[in-house]
Amino acid sequence: MSIPGKKVAVITGASQGIGAGLADAYRKLGYAVVATSRSITPSSDPEILTVQGDIADPATAEHVIAAGLERFGRIDTLVNNAGIFIAKPFTEYTQQDYDTVTGINTTGFFRITQLAIEQMLHQGGGHVVQITTSLVDHANSAVPSVLASLTKGGLQSATKALAIEYATRGVRSNAVALGVIKTPMHSDDSHETLAALHPIGRMGEVSDIVDAVVYLENAPFVTGEILHVDGGQNAGH
């Protein structure tokens, strides 16, 4: 069992890359962690509860939050990190592409965030963080990605709406808008091309994103913020 009163973070897409980095970071902050993804495996750390499931299925959200409350008794932070990116010319997207991207990026955000905020309100406060993409704010002709803009752009708008809706009730809502980050999603032979998409000439590291989320976690006067961690992409190219 967890120490009574210990803060608890729920992290989606937590099996690798940014999600795994976030799980480690929250443990170092002293939080217990509920980590979920389709392929996540059990942890030897008793303060990390892993829950397998497809976040596009609302039943997964119900299971994750219920399991977290049963084990740890509270939910203080939710990081909506799970996401999928498919870059295609707009007219080449299939119905399956649309269903997959909206299922993970939008439906995956919706139910778990409802349940987490409901619990946070009972506790008197909490924090929700969305992981989005800088492409929402600066379309790039080299990276056609309307489905990313449609879904992650929606999350950025929802981030601000949640911040205002709950500003007087102790729940903060922020987002981190990414450039291209070195994760298992990108093969090594693509790194040089992807690095060139950023004004500073390199890809981001997982640690860059983790540091941004930790900053937001420790910034009680910051809510409704879209924090760009994108090597300057948002400023221009």
C-alpha positions in Angstrom: 0.0 0.0 0.0 1.0 3.6 -0.6 1.9 6.1 2.1 -1.3 7.9 3.1 -1.5 11.3 1.5 1.3 10.7 -1.0 0.5 12.5 -4.3 -0.4 10.4 -7.3 0.2 11.0 -11.0 -1.6 9.1 -13.8 0.4 8.9 -17.0 -0.9 7.6 -20.3 1.3 6.2 -23.1 3.7 5.3 -20.3 5.5 2.2 -21.6 8.3 3.9 -23.5 9.8 7.2 -24.6 8.3 10.4 -23.0 5.7 8.5 -21.0 8.4 6.3 -19.4 10.5 9.3 -18.7 7.6 11.1 -17.1 6.9 8.1 -14.8 10.5 8.1 -13.6 10.4 11.9 -13.1 7.2 11.8 -11.0 8.6 9.0 -8.8 11.7 11.2 -8.2 9.3 14.0 -7.2 7.9 11.6 -4.6 4.7 10.8 -6.3 3.1 7.3 -6.7 2.4 6.7 -10.4 -0.4 4.9 -12.3 1.1 4.1 -15.7 -1.0 2.9 -18.6 -0.5 1.8 -22.2 -1.5 -1.1 -24.4 1.8 -2.9 -23.9 3.0 -1.8 -20.4 4.4 -4.5 -18.2 4.3 -4.8 -14.4 6.8 -2.7 -12.4 8.9 -4.0 -9.5 8.4 -0.6 -7.8 5.4 -0.9 -5.4 4.7 2.8 -6.0 4.1 2.3 -9.7 0.8 0.6 -10.7 0.8 -0.4 -14.3 -2.6 -0.9 -16.1 -2.7 -2.3 -19.6 -5.4 -1.0 -22.0 -6.2 0.9 -25.2 -6.8 4.5 -24.1 -9.1 4.9 -27.2 -11.6 2.7 -25.3 -13.4 4.6 -22.5 -13.5 1.5 -20.5 -9.7 1.7 -20.2 -10.1 5.2 -18.6 -12.6 3.9 -16.1 -10.3 1.0 -15.2 -7.2 3.1 -14.9 -8.7 5.7 -12.5 -10.6 3.1 -10.5 -7.4 1.0 -10.1 -5.4 4.1 -9.1 -7.9 5.1 -6.5 -8.1 1.5 -5.1 -4.3 1.3 -4.8 -3.4 4.8 -3.8 -6.6 6.6 -2.7 -6.2 9.8 -4.7 -5.4 11.3 -8.1 -3.4 14.6 -8.1 -2.0 14.8 -11.7 -3.0 13.4 -15.0 -0.6 13.6 -17.9 -2.4 12.9 -21.2 0.8 11.7 -23.1 -0.7 8.9 -25.2 -0.8 10.0 -28.8 -0.4 8.9 -32.4 1.0 10.9 -35.4 0.3 10.1 -39.0 1.7 12.5 -41.6 -0.1 12.2 -45.0 -1.4 14.5 -47.6 -5.0 15.3 -46.5 -6.8 13.5 -49.3 -4.8 10.3 -48.6 -6.0 9.8 -45.0 -8.3 6.8 -44.7 -11.3 6.3 -42.5 -9.1 3.9 -40.4 -6.5 6.7 -40.1 -9.2 9.1 -38.9 -10.7 6.6 -36.4 -7.3 5.6 -35.0 -6.0 9.2 -34.6 -9.2 10.6 -33.1 -9.6 7.6 -30.9 -6.2 7.9 -29.2 -5.7 11.6 -29.3 -9.2 12.9 -28.6 -11.4 10.1 -27.2 -8.3 9.0 -25.2 -8.1 12.4 -23.6 -11.8 12.9 -22.9 -13.0 10.2 -20.5 -9.9 9.8 -18.4 -9.7 13.6 -18.0 -13.4 13.7 -16.9 -12.8 11.1 -14.3 -9.5 12.5 -13.1 -10.9 16.1 -12.7 -14.0 14.7 -10.9 -11.7 13.1 -8.3 -9.4 16.2 -8.1 -12.5 18.3 -7.3 -13.3 16.0 -4.4 -9.8 16.5 -3.1 -9.7 20.2 -3.5 -7.3 20.5 -6.5 -5.1 18.9 -9.1 -3.3 19.3 -12.4 -3.9 18.1 -15.9 -1.2 18.3 -18.6 -1.8 17.6 -22.3 1.1 16.6 -24.6 0.5 18.2 -28.0 2.5 19.2 -31.1 3.9 22.5 -32.2 2.6 21.8 -35.7 -0.8 23.0 -34.3 0.6 26.5 -34.3 2.8 26.5 -37.4 1.7 24.3 -40.3 4.7 23.0 -42.3 4.5 22.2 -46.0 7.1 19.5 -45.5 5.0 17.7 -42.9 1.4 17.5 -44.0 -0.5 16.5 -40.8 -4.1 17.7 -40.7 -5.2 15.0 -38.4 -2.5 16.0 -35.8 -3.7 19.6 -36.1 -7.4 18.6 -35.8 -6.9 16.4 -32.7 -4.0 18.1 -30.9 -5.3 21.5 -31.8 -8.5 20.5 -30.1 -6.6 19.5 -27.0 -4.8 22.8 -26.8 -8.2 24.6 -27.0 -9.6 22.3 -24.4 -6.5 22.9 -22.2 -7.4 26.6 -22.0 -11.1 25.9 -21.5 -10.4 23.6 -18.6 -8.0 26.1 -17.1 -10.7 28.8 -17.0 -13.6 26.5 -16.0 -11.7 25.2 -13.0 -9.5 28.2 -12.2 -11.3 29.0 -8.9 -11.6 25.3 -7.9 -7.9 24.4 -7.6 -7.5 22.4 -10.8 -4.9 23.7 -13.2 -4.7 22.7 -16.9 -1.6 23.1 -19.1 -0.1 21.7 -22.3 3.4 21.1 -23.7 3.6 21.5 -27.5 6.5 19.4 -28.8 8.9 19.6 -31.7 10.2 16.2 -32.9 11.6 14.2 -30.0 14.1 11.3 -30.1 11.9 8.4 -29.1 11.5 4.8 -30.4 8.9 6.2 -32.8 11.6 7.6 -35.0 14.3 5.4 -36.7 17.9 6.5 -36.4 18.3 7.0 -40.1 15.5 9.7 -40.0 17.2 11.8 -37.3 19.2 14.1 -39.6 16.2 15.0 -41.6 14.0 15.5 -38.5 16.7 17.6 -36.8 16.6 20.0 -39.8 13.0 20.8 -39.1 14.0 22.8 -36.0 15.6 26.3 -36.1 18.2 25.2 -33.5 19.2 22.3 -35.7 18.5 19.3 -33.5 15.8 17.0 -32.3 14.5 17.3 -28.8 15.4 14.8 -26.1 12.9 13.1 -23.8 14.5 15.0 -20.9 13.6 18.3 -22.6 9.9 17.3 -22.3 10.1 15.8 -18.9 11.7 19.0 -17.6 8.9 21.1 -19.1 6.2 19.0 -17.4 8.0 19.1 -14.1 8.3 22.9 -14.4 4.5 23.1 -14.9 3.9 20.7 -12.0 5.8 23.0 -9.7 4.3 26.3 -11.0 1.1 26.9 -9.1 0.5 30.3 -10.7 0.6 28.8 -14.2 -2.6 27.5 -15.8 -3.9 27.6 -19.3 -0.4 27.7 -20.7 0.7 26.1 -24.0 4.4 25.6 -23.3 6.3 25.2 -26.6 9.3 22.9 -26.3 10.1 22.7 -30.0 13.6 24.0 -30.8 12.1 27.3 -31.9 9.6 26.0 -34.4 6.7 28.0 -33.0 8.7 31.3 -33.6 9.3 30.7 -37.2 11.7 28.9 -39.6 
